[in-house]
Each structure stands twice: as C-alpha cells, then as structure tokens.
Amino acid sequence: MNNSLRQYYLKTIGIQAWALNSSVDEEIVIDYDNEYIPIVSVAKKEPQPDQEPQPDQEPQPDQEPQPDQELKPQIKDKHSNNNIPPYSIENELNKTPALFSSELLEAIHTCKQCAGRSARLNALIGQGVDKASVFIISDAPSAEEDQHHQYLVDKSQLLFDRMLTTIALENHYFYTGIVKCYSLDNYATSDMDITNCREFLFSQIKHIKPSVLLVLGARQAQSVLNSKQSFNDLRGQVHYSDIDGINYPIIISYHPAYLLRNPEYKKEALDDLLRLKYCVEEASH
C-alpha cells in the first residue's frame, strides 16, 4: 500500500503515526488527536570509544487479545427523566421509513422468548440505510444503548464513524445486534438468546440484501460462521456463508468499544476495513 495512503487511514481512526526524517536524525511524531503536529528530536546515541555498542532490544511479541469482558453497568431507573423519547413502533417507522415491515418491528418489539432479558427497556432494531452495501452484526445492546434505544453511543459511535469514513462507507451500512435486547439479569449472550433472535436477524439480512457482512466480536463471529475457532483464527480472512440462498462474504473484526479499551489493535482493525472495502468493490463489479 502507498505509505501516504496508509498514513491517511491511520490518521482517520486515531492511530499515532511515526515517520523518520533521515536527514537530521530525528523522529517526527504526528499526533492526530491534537490540532498541532509536535516534532520531537531524538539524538542518536553514538557508542563511547571504550564501550561496545549494545544490540537493539528485540520487541516483545504482542499478546493475543483476551476475550472481551463486559462489565455489568449501572442501570438508571427506567422512569427517570433523561429526555429520551419512549420506544414505539410508530417512532421506529418514522426513524427508518420503509426499512422493515411493521409486522417485523412488532414481532421484535413484543418478543418475550428470553426470560433473562425481560428487564430491557427497548428492543433495538438497528440503524443505517436500506439496501446497504455492508450489514454489520454486533453484540446485544449494552445498558447505555438500551437507554438511548440505539446501538453505539458516545465514543464508540465516534470511533465507528471515523472507521467507516476511512473507507468511504459511512453512508452505506446497516448496523444491528445478533440479539436485540439488553439483559439486566444475564448480561452474557447465550446460545438460546441467539437462537431466539436468529429469524429476526435473517429477515433483516434478507430485506437489506447487502454485499458483505461485517461481524464484530468473537461470540458473534462463532455464531454466524457456526464455528468453534478462536477469534484470532477467524480474523484476517474472508469467510463465506449461505443465508437464504445467497453466499455472503463475511469479514470478522473488533467491536469499537473493544478498540477504545485496547487501541493497540486499531492497526489490525484497519486491515479488516481494507479487506471489507475490497469485498464491497468486488461485489459491485
């Protein structure tokens, strides 16, 4: 990849980039989180006449990412005044007009199959555009997402927007969860939860007819691909899965919330985004 293009991608998703200015033996650090570009001179250390130069220390190998452990967040009283309009089928239809049928929205909203999720405030349908190129499958909603009745809020939403802007797909996606409801009693997503929501998810995919599926997180990837392989083994390649007679290419990557806690994996996420972009372009030919 062209180095200047890679630097642009790194800049967009907030990765600090280093460049070597060989003419003056100094390193220039480009801090994309600030409005200025500080230049830090680093003097080369010459070996002393009576000392033998020490070999460079080898970098320690990166540790494998540990499974994303969700913390059980504190829930506000559902009757508290947080200026968030209540969920309703009418509001959902107004928010995403003609995206899904009122019958599907009603079925998701009134579903009570998961007893452990009865404390949820909302059933989250998803957000994005109709006939999107990319269909994104994430985890069940968090407590905060449940309160705001939308997936991704605050810093996660900001990072996610920057990631898709990097590959010019910010207006070409639909984002939803593999499970539609938050669980106060059982925060972990179980196999039964996923089974109960599977038909809802497949109905959404069937309607959107995307070019590519982007699956965020290990649990979701294993479920969609019906695989017991680890997240590290599933990442870094293009998978294919038949859904309703269509063989969809599938990319596995990190959830934005995980990247916020573990920014060292942003570069790997960038590789996933470029792979996603390639699949979208191939599907359009």
C-alpha positions in Angstrom: 0.0 0.0 0.0 1.1 3.5 -0.7 2.7 4.9 2.5 0.9 8.2 2.3 -2.4 6.5 1.9 -1.7 4.2 4.9 -0.8 7.3 7.0 -4.1 8.8 6.0 -6.0 5.7 7.1 -4.1 5.6 10.4 -4.9 9.3 10.9 -8.6 8.9 10.4 -9.0 6.2 13.0 -6.8 7.9 15.5 -3.6 5.9 15.5 -0.4 7.8 16.4 2.0 7.6 13.4 5.8 8.0 13.4 8.0 9.0 10.5 11.8 9.1 10.3 13.4 12.2 9.0 16.8 10.7 8.0 18.4 14.0 7.0 18.6 15.3 10.5 18.5 12.1 12.6 15.3 13.0 14.4 11.9 11.3 14.7 8.7 13.3 13.9 5.7 12.2 15.9 2.4 13.1 14.3 -0.3 13.3 17.0 -3.6 13.1 15.2 -5.6 13.5 18.5 -4.4 17.1 18.7 -4.7 20.1 16.3 -0.9 20.6 16.1 2.0 18.4 14.9 4.7 18.3 17.6 8.2 17.5 16.4 10.3 15.6 18.9 14.1 15.5 18.2 15.7 12.3 19.2 19.5 12.4 19.2 21.3 9.3 18.0 23.4 7.8 20.8 26.9 7.1 19.5 28.9 4.3 21.3 31.6 5.6 23.6 35.2 4.8 22.4 35.7 2.4 25.3 32.3 0.8 25.1 31.0 -1.9 22.8 27.6 -0.9 21.2 24.7 -2.9 22.7 22.5 -4.8 20.4 19.0 -3.5 19.9 16.5 -5.0 22.3 14.0 -7.2 20.5 10.4 -6.2 20.9 8.2 -8.4 23.0 5.6 -10.3 21.0 2.2 -8.9 21.2 -0.2 -10.8 23.4 -3.3 -12.3 22.0 -6.3 -10.2 22.7 -8.2 -11.6 25.7 -11.9 -12.3 25.3 -13.8 -9.0 25.6 -15.2 -9.0 29.2 -18.2 -6.9 29.6 -18.8 -5.2 32.9 -22.3 -5.1 34.2 -23.2 -1.4 34.0 -25.4 0.5 36.4 -28.9 1.0 35.2 -30.9 4.1 35.7 -34.5 3.8 36.7 -36.5 3.4 33.6 -38.8 6.1 34.7 -36.1 8.7 35.2 -36.3 11.9 33.2 -33.4 11.5 30.7 -35.2 13.4 27.8 -35.1 10.3 25.7 -38.4 9.7 23.9 -40.1 6.3 24.7 -39.8 3.5 22.2 -42.8 2.8 20.0 -43.4 1.1 16.6 -44.5 4.4 15.2 -41.3 6.2 16.3 -39.3 3.3 14.8 -41.1 3.5 11.5 -40.6 7.3 11.4 -36.9 6.9 12.2 -36.3 4.2 9.5 -39.1 4.7 7.0 -39.9 1.7 4.8 -36.8 -0.1 6.0 -38.7 -3.0 7.6 -42.3 -4.0 7.7 -44.5 -3.0 10.7 -45.1 -6.8 11.2 -41.4 -7.5 11.7 -41.0 -4.5 14.0 -44.0 -5.5 16.1 -42.6 -9.1 16.3 -39.3 -7.9 17.6 -40.7 -5.4 20.0 -43.2 -7.8 21.6 -40.9 -10.8 21.7 -40.6 -12.3 25.2 -38.7 -15.5 24.4 -35.7 -14.7 26.5 -36.8 -14.7 30.1 -33.4 -13.2 31.2 -34.0 -10.1 29.0 -37.4 -9.1 30.4 -35.8 -6.1 32.2 -34.9 -4.4 28.9 -36.4 -1.0 28.1 -36.3 -1.4 24.3 -35.9 -3.9 21.5 -33.3 -2.4 19.3 -34.0 -2.9 15.6 -30.8 -1.3 14.3 -29.7 1.8 12.4 -28.5 2.6 8.9 -29.8 2.7 5.4 -31.9 0.5 3.2 -30.1 -1.7 0.6 -26.8 -1.1 2.4 -23.6 -2.5 1.0 -22.5 -3.6 4.4 -24.6 -5.4 7.1 -22.9 -5.1 10.5 -23.7 -7.6 13.2 -22.7 -6.7 16.7 -23.4 -7.9 20.3 -26.6 -7.5 22.3 -27.2 -3.9 23.4 -25.4 -2.5 26.4 -27.3 -0.8 29.2 -26.5 2.6 27.8 -27.6 1.6 24.3 -30.8 0.2 25.8 -31.5 3.6 27.4 -30.9 5.5 24.2 -32.6 2.9 22.1 -29.8 2.8 19.5 -26.6 0.8 19.0 -23.3 2.7 19.6 -23.3 5.8 21.7 -20.7 8.5 22.6 -17.1 7.5 22.0 -18.0 4.1 20.4 -20.1 5.9 17.8 -17.5 8.5 17.1 -14.8 5.9 16.5 -17.1 3.7 14.4 -18.0 6.7 12.2 -14.3 7.5 11.7 -13.6 3.9 10.8 -16.2 3.7 8.1 -15.3 7.2 6.9 -11.8 6.0 6.3 -13.0 3.6 3.6 -15.9 5.9 2.4 -18.7 3.6 3.6 -20.1 5.9 6.3 -23.4 6.1 4.3 -23.6 2.6 3.1 -24.2 0.3 6.1 -26.9 -1.1 8.4 -25.9 -1.9 12.0 -27.8 -4.3 14.3 -27.2 -6.8 17.1 -27.2 -10.5 17.0 -29.6 -10.2 19.9 -32.0 -7.2 20.1 -32.4 -6.8 23.8 -30.3 -5.9 26.8 -30.2 -8.3 29.7 -30.1 -6.9 33.3 -30.1 -10.4 34.8 -27.9 -12.3 32.3 -25.6 -9.9 30.6 -23.7 -12.6 28.6 -25.3 -13.6 25.3 -26.3 -17.3 25.4 -26.8 -19.8 22.6 -30.5 -19.8 23.3 -30.7 -16.0 23.1 -29.0 -16.1 19.7 -31.3 -18.9 18.5 -34.4 -16.9 19.6 -33.3 -13.9 17.6 -31.9 -15.7 14.6 -35.0 -15.4 12.4 -35.2 -11.7 13.1 -31.6 -11.2 12.0 -32.0 -13.3 8.9 -35.2 -11.4 8.0 -33.3 -8.2 8.2 -30.4 -9.5 6.0 -32.9 -10.9 3.5 -34.5 -7.4 3.3 -31.3 -5.3 3.1 -29.5 -7.7 0.7 -26.0 -6.4 1.5 -22.9 -7.1 -0.5 -20.8 -8.1 2.6 -21.4 -9.0 6.3 -19.1 -7.4 8.9 -19.3 -9.3 12.2 -17.9 -7.6 15.3 -16.7 -9.7 18.2 -15.8 -13.4 18.9 -19.1 -14.6 20.1 -21.0 -13.2 17.1 -18.4 -14.5 14.7 -18.5 -18.0 16.0 -22.3 -18.0 15.9 -22.7 -16.6 12.3 -20.0 -18.9 11.0 -21.1 -21.9 13.1 -17.5 -22.3 14.2 -15.7 -23.1 17.4 -12.4 -21.5 16.2 -10.9 -18.6 18.2 -11.4 -15.0 17.3 -7.7 -14.8 16.2 -8.1 -17.7 13.9 -11.3 -16.3 12.3 -9.9 -12.8 11.8 -7.7 -11.9 8.8 -9.6 -13.7 6.1 -12.8 -13.7 4.1 -15.3 -16.3 5.0 -18.5 -17.3 3.2 -21.9 -18.4 4.5 -25.1 -19.2 2.8 -28.1 -17.2 4.1 -31.4 -17.7 2.4 -29.7 -19.0 -0.7 -27.1 -16.2 -1.0 -23.5 -16.9 -0.4 -22.3 -13.8 1.6 -18.7 -12.9 2.1 -18.1 -12.3 5.8 -15.3 -10.2 7.5 -14.6 -10.6 11.2 -13.2 -7.6 13.2 -13.2 -5.9 16.6 -16.0 -4.0 18.3 -15.4 -0.3 18.6 -15.8 -0.5 22.4 -13.0 -3.1 22.5 -10.8 -0.8 20.4 -11.3 2.0 22.8 -10.1 -0.1 25.7 -7.3 -1.7 23.6 -6.1 0.8 21.0 -3.1 -1.3 20.1 -5.5 -3.4 17.9 -6.5 -0.4 15.7 -4.0 -1.3 13.1 -5.4 -4.8 12.8 -8.9 -3.3 12.6 -7.6 -1.1 9.7 -6.5 -4.2 7.8 -10.0 -5.6 8.3 -11.6 -2.4 7.0 -9.4 -2.5 3.9 -10.4 -6.1 3.3 -14.1 -5.1 3.7 -13.7 -2.3 1.2 -12.1 -4.7 -1.3 -15.1 -7.1 -0.9 -17.6 -4.3 -1.4 -15.8 -3.1 -4.6 -15.6 -6.7 -5.9 -19.3 -7.2 -5.4 -20.1 -4.0 -7.3 -18.3 -5.2 -10.5 
